[in-house]
Amino acid sequence: MNMGQHIDIFAPEIELYQEIQRLKREKNAVLLSHYYQRPEIQDVADYVGDSLDLSRAAASTDADIIVFAGVHFMAETAKILNPTKKVLLPDLAAGCSLADSCPPEAFEPFVKAHPNHVVVTYVNCSAEIKAMSDYVCTSSNALKIISAIPGTVPIIFAPDKNLGSYLIEQTGRDMLLWDGSCMVHEAFCIDKLLDLWRMHPDAKVIAHPESEKHILKIANYIGSTSAMIAYAKHHPKEKYIVATEAGILHEMQKEVPNTILIPAPAMEDNHCACSECAFMKTNTLQKTYRCLRDETPEVEVRETIVEKALIPIERMLKLSK
């Protein structure tokens, strides 16, 4: 194939893979992928990780173009950290139910009604919400961020009420929680999970803290996506029922190839026996190739928002070292 020649976006996967690799070299581009992306996107990415891993990668990259295979708030975060770089998202429709549960027009008066509170927001929120925050956190560093705030200081935690409740239990802090949640982590069915565990009584349940309290209550281990993978690596002889978005199983299985991994079951009305994020799966290898080829769609964040949102993100990164 001649350099610069466009290929059909419906070309075989291996051809798209090779073209993405070529375009990355040619354009000095980096491809970041979240664990919840499709396996073929994870396999062609330069970095695969959770929100904290990918924030660090975005902050340190010397690439001219960042292709963020994730959802919109993740690409926004990369743009805030790299305002002069071009940040691309394979599909602008890749949103987030948790981010959508905290609209800026509703959150702003909520914050103003509690002026003495420090505002800590989970990274799964819009750039506008981050701009109203004092600290941003991820599930990997939330305990560290909360613990860094003096105990006498009242805290607003948004948008995830489930993660917030977990943090209250772990820290003993009396935090004011925004009523938001992730539809993927709320899709787990406790009855089906218990039935599955009865079929595999030797399995350990590992869960993401965005899950509901009754799921966390029966979990043997609770942690972020990267922490769950690390836990399985340190205990590879165990069998696991994994309660988070099923995309994690691809990277986890590569790390522990001989370990039995079972996705936690979702509600009856879910199209899949496991819990999948339709937003995360919106991105495809074809769309990833096309966005890198055409350098669109591009994610933009207003300069005034960038200036404000950068402060709590940098605080997070500094505390996470």
N, C-alpha and C positions, 0 to 999 in steps of 0.2 A: 504494500500500500504506500502511495506517495505521501510525503509529509504534508499535512494540512488538508488532506482529502477527507471529506465528511463520509461517515459510514451510516448505513441505515440504522435507526435507533432500535429496530427490531432484529438486529444482527445477533448471532449466537453470543451467549454470555462470555465465552472466552475472548472473543474479538472485542467486545465492549470493555472487558477487563484490561486488555492490552492497550486499547486506545486511551482509557482513563490514565493508565500509568504513563503513556507517552505525553499526554496533554499536561499532566502534572509537572513532568520534567521541563517541557517546552515553555510553560507559562510560569514556572516557579510557584506552583500552587501546592497547598497542603490539604489533604482530605481528612477531616475529623469525623468520627462515627461514634454514636452512643451505642451502648450494649443492646439497646432495644431495636436497633435497625435490622433490616433483613440480612441474613448471613452473607450473601454475596457482596453487600456493601461493606460489611465489617472486614471481609477478606481483602478488599482492595484499598482499605483505608490506611493512612499513615499512623494514625493514633485511634485506638478504640478504648473507651473508658466511660466513667460516670461523669456527672456534671462538674465535679471538682477537678478530676483528671483533665477534662477537656478545657476547662477554664484556664488551667495552668498551661496547657499546650498552646491555647490561643494567645495567652499573654507573652509567651516566650518565642513564638515563631518568627522567623525572618522571611517567610514566604510573602509574595506580593498579593496572592489570592488565597482566601480561606474558603473552602467548600465545606459547609457544615451539614453533614448528614445526621439530622436530628429534628428537633421541632423549632418553631419560630423564636421562642424566648432564648434558646441556646445560641442561635445565630445572632440575635440581638446582643447577647452578652459578649460574644466574640467581637462584634462591631464596636461596642463600648470600649473594649480593651484595645482595639485596633482601629481608631476612627479614620485613619488615612488609608487603610487597606480596603480592598474589595472583598466583601463577604457575600457568599452565595448560598442559597438554600435550594436544593433540588426541586422542591414543591412548596410554594408559599401557603398552600392549604394545610401544611403540617403544623397544626396548632397544638393546644394542650387544654384539656378539660379543667385541670387545676388552675392554670393561669387565667382561663376564662371565668373561673368562679370568683375572681377578685378584680372587678372592673375599677379603673382609676376614679371614675366619677362617684363611686360609692365608697371607695377606700379613703379618699381625701377627707371628707367630713368626719369619718370614723376616727382618723388620726387627730384631726383638729379638736375633736371632742375629748381627747385624752392627752393634753399638751405635756404632761409630766412623764409620759411613757417613752422609753427607748423603743424604736421600731426595728424589729428583726424580721426580715422576710426571707422565706425559702426561695432559692434561685428559680423555682418553677413559677415565675410571675413575669409580667411585662416590664419593659424598660421604664415605663411611667411609674410603676409601683416601686421599682428599685430606687428611682429618683426621690421617692418619699421616705426612704429608709435610712436608718443609721448603720445597720449591718445587714449584709446578705449572708446566707449560709447554704450549705448543701446537706444532704443526709449524712455525708461522710464527716463533716466537721461541726454539725449543729450543736452537739454537746460542748465542744470546745468553745464555740462562740458564746453560747449562753453562759457558760462558766466564767468567761472573761468579763462579764458585766457585773458590777458590784451588786451584792444581794439585796441591798436596800432600794435599788432602782427598779421601778415597775416596768414591765415589758409587754408590748404588743407583739404577738407572733402571728404571721400570716404567710400564705393563705391556707396552709394545710392543717386542719383541726386534728387529724389523726397523728401526724408527726408532732404537733404541738402537745397533744395529750401525752404522748410517749415521753417527750422532753420534760414535761411537768413531773411525771412519775420518776424519771431518772435524776432530776435535779432538785426537786422539792420547791421549785419556783412557782409562784402564783401568777401565771401569765394570762393575759387577756387574749383569747383566741379568735381569729377571724373564722367564719363558718364556711370554709372551702374544703374540697377534697378531690382526689383523683379517681375518675370512674373506673380505671383499670384495677386499682388496688382495693376498691370497694366492691368489685365484682366477684371476689372469692366467696364461695358458698361454704359456710362452716360445716353444715351437715354432710355435704359431699366430701369435704376435706377429711372429716372424721371417718367417713366410710372408706376413703382411700387409705387412711392411716391403718384402719383395721385390716386391710388387705396387705399392708406392708408395715407390720408392727415394729420391725427392726429399723425403719427409716426415721431420720431426724427431720423435723420441720424447720426450715430456715425462711425468715420472712423479712420483707422490707418494712421500715417503720411508717410508711404511708398507709399500710394496711389497717383495717379496723381493729379495735381493741380485742374483740373476741378471737381474732386470728393471732394477734401477738401473744395473747394469753397462753395459747397452746404451743407456741414456737419454742424450739430448743435454742435457737440463735436468732437475734434480730440485728440487722445491719444494712448498710447501703449496698448497692449493686457490687461495687468493688470489694467491699468487706465480705460479702457473701461468697464471692469467688475465692478470696484469700482464705476464708474459713474452710472451704472445701479442699483447697490445696494443702492445708495443714492437717486435714483429717480425711485423706483420700480413700480410706477403707470403709468409710460410712456410706450409707444409702440416704439420699436426700429427697424430700418433697419441697419444691422451691416455690415460695409464694411471692412472686413478683412477675413483671411482664415476661412472657415466655422467651423473648429474644435473647435474654441473658444466657440461656442454655447453650447457645452456640459457642460462645467464648469459654464458658465454664467447662463444657465437655472437652474442649481442646486442652484445658489446663489439667483436667482429671479424666483422661480418656477411658480409664477402666472403672470409673465410679458410676453407679446407677443414679440418674437424675430424673425426677418425675415432676412435671409441672403441676402446681396446685390447681384444682378444678374451679371453674367459674360457674356463674348462675346458669340456669337452664336456658335462658333466652340468649345467651352468648352463642355466636356462630361457631365457636371453637371450644373444645373441651378444656382448654387452658385460657388464661386471660391475656389477650393481646390488645395493644394500643393501635387503633385504626389510624391515628394521626402519625405515629412512628412508621407504620407500614405504608404510608402514602408515598414516601420516597422509594424509588426503584433504581436499579442499576442503569436503566435506560435514561431516566430523568437526571441521574448523577452525571452521566456522560454528556448529555445535552446541555446541562447548565454549565459544565466546565468548558465545553466547546464554544458555546455562545456567550458565556460570561453573564448569564441571566437565569433566573431572577435574582436581583441584588437586594440585600437587606439594608435599609437605611434607618438611622436613628437621629432625631433632631439634635443639633449641637448643644442646645440648652439642657436636654435630657441626658446626653452623654456626660456633660460636666458634673451633673448632680449624681447620676447613677454610678459613676466611676468611683466615687468616694467610698460608699459601703462595700463595693466589690473589692477594692484594694485593701480595705480593712480586713475583709475575709481572707484574702490571699496572704496577707502579712501574718495573721493569727494562725494560719494553717501550715506555716513552714515547719 
